[in-house]
Amino acid sequence: MPRTFLRQDTQIRQSDLFDGTLAPGSTLESGAASLEGDLNSLRSQVYNLMKKQVGGNWYDDLSAPSNYPTDTPSPSKRGVDNVNTDLREIERKRVLVSAFNYTAAITVTALQNWQVLTLGQLPAQTTAAIGAVTTLGTVAAFNASFGAHSMAAVAGSGTLAPKNLCEVVDAVTHDPILSSGRTIYALFQTESNTDGSTMSGTTPNRAQLSFVRINTAGTALEACPVADIAGKVVDYVSVQRKGLSDLNEQDFLRGASTDTPASSSTSRQGAYDAQGTTPVELLTNADLDLNSAGIFWRIRDLANADLFTITEGSTGGTTDLTIGTDVDTLNVNAILNNFNKPIKADISGQEIDIGVTTGTIESTGVNDLRLYAANDLFLDDLHQTGSTWTGTSGVRLSAATGEWDTYKTNYGEVSLLNAINQAKNPAAQRGTKVYALVTLLTNADTDVGGVGGGTNLDAQLPNMSGGSFLTSYDVFLNGNLLRPGANSGANHDYYPGTSLANGQLKFEFKVKVNDVLCVIPYA
């Protein structure tokens, strides 16, 4: 019989079909008619191992092991990823441990059943975990009447076991101190109601002990009689909250208790506190769904003022994203900020629209639209490129403060178009020419003119209080142009009278009856 030489690379090859979704059960074994079938059975069961807890035959559904103790609840099906999650939750589990404070003896003040602690009498862990929280630190209750006895407590596993209950011992013998045969304890309380604040021994971050005992019925705590604790020198054992992963080996010598919340339900607040500052690393996409009209997602500040709100309104076209008025600065540092829709700015004041009318920046209020630049303001358009214009920018509005002064001198505080028109037609900037006949001989340095011409002219000269008196008005006497002076000391032909607004002038010589004055204003 001839020999047959089988080649491994052609006789044993990869599977044609990869299937990791076969149902658990004996068919994983009996249904495998080939090596490919065996491998698919193993693939499916490996997939199940990643999701559930193993037990029974290799091909069985991965339920609880058959030898699982019958006196405990059967666990849910767990695989490798479930176990990983569970281990992380165990590491983050909060526990309460006893923190001995036997280094600074405390003398309780006479006539008191409470004692404010100094800095040296505070626990080593000075972070205060105040109230029903999961903050890591010394467990405390807020005392609204700080500096007096209070029964303020952090609810624990029972009425007699609040989480801020401290053991109290004699500072010398370290034995318990009794009150009518009952052990004296203390409630650890803080002046501040800010969770996570640091106790300092000074206002507003002080701490105190309010001494208590169990009542005779054994059903509740009650204030310790002043006579049984006042004047005693004591030490105390505070309660500290740690994460399970933070426990040291000595914490187990005395024992640690699991820190169960006051409510057995898990809250988002508890989840946030447990998370701390550890970032959430997403390996898959995540959605936050607002599944009903009017539902919102909001971020608030320390004073509970709204900073950022998203409100669902898709069915009515009213979905809203609001940045609140308590946001001091909105920083947008994107490389490019694209707005696909028009923009309205300052809608409660002088509204400015950008693109509401296509390609237009406009003001829709009663005030003017002003363009202002902290440095220079340029006018430019696409036609500058490729022209003979050599500057890197367009036409500058002004190059120096003096140009504004010159503009005002030449044209007054008028519009740009007004100034252009004046420059085109110099006569347009000239005011109405006024003639007045002298009706009364008037001596030098005496007012000529006034309202209606005054007592010595038959017509009122124009208002000469605007512009520059020396350059903005031409004054003729009997056809001769006169030279103005700022005052009589200039010793020129004429100077300002008592009221330029009423057209009054004074001359350095007599004006006579039937003299003709002509004034041409340019202001």
Secondary structure by P-SEA (a helix, b strand, c coil): cbbbbbbcccccccccccccccccccccccccccaaaaaaaaaaaaaaaacccccccccccccccccccccccccccccaaaaaaaaaaaaabbbbbbbbcccbbbbccccccbbbbccccccccccccccccccccbbbbbccccccccccccccccccccccbbbbcccccccccccccbbbbbbbbbccccccccccccccbbbbbbbbbbcccccccccccccccccccbbbbbbbbbccccccccccccbbbbbccccccccaaaaaaaaccccccccbbbbbcccccccccccccccccccbbbbbccccccccccccccccbbbbbccbbbbcbbbbcccccbbbbccccccbbbbcccbbbbbbbccbbbbcccccccccccccccccccccaaaaaaaaaccccccaaaaaaaaacccccccbbbbbbbccccccccccccccccccccccccccccccccccbbbbcccbbbbbbcccccccccccccccccbbbbbcccccccbbbbbbbcc
